[in-house]
């Protein structure tokens, strides 16, 4: 519709010009000292218009010639940019397809074309890392720093991640410290680095920060926090005072957690703190019953045994078929030289769930009682179960590797 209107307008203008020229009969006289030129007014108008058009075209041509070098440069720049972006896309596609050699070559080509050089260099470094060509990887990262010193976050995060895969956690930590501010991905990398470095105090702080950013749900955060507290307790097991100080820092709710309670009880037992270990176990078992934790209840011989036997027998009314509890009761009765009760509890535990440790306790009991044949029988059964357990563990590891 717009083109039709333009056509009608031009047609009307042409008709108006023709009518104007038809009725215009004037002449123009141009006089110079040596010449006298006379021509019609219509011809002068046409010549003027023609001169204007020719002049306009000459100016357009001159400007086009002057702009030609810049246009050629811009054309080559567009070609270079398009080629570099195509190489980057090829590198990304090849990297995610697992063709790391091709990805490295394409990314290196894009980097040399200096279109998003940091991205090309980091992508080439990632591909070289997957190919275990660490020297080339480090060269690409150095090139990225040289080409784009202001674009450091991507390079630092990628380099820290690759260092952590090599378990070079100290270098990764030093690198992450150079970031002016840490986003969520950097904090997750720092958490991995601190875990590898076994800096459990820092791990606990990072878990809190990441939980606030909704990186972990409540269950996952609690699991990580339990593990960190348990490992921190183990590090404190060399000094009784340090262990007691750290145990008081553990939140009350976590102190009742079975896993943390087990770690704390083991540490106190190693340092001779049987009273603290017993209290920890009893407090934790109030909330959640745990067969593994009850196994530690009979590890201390130096504390008064009778109250522990009474506690354990009360638990037995609630958990009559717990083999670990029966073994703990058997051992406690052995400490108190209640040989008959000890034998009954240990045999009941074996009837429910045979284990090499219960057979070993029963063998030692029979040895104390002078029952050599029975002792040898239980030693043999204990050894067979221990060997079977080792074979199962070894088979599980082989399957995991395969």
Beta strands, then each sheet from edge to edge (+ up, - down):
strand 1: 27-31
strand 2: 36-40
sheet 1: 1+ 2-
end
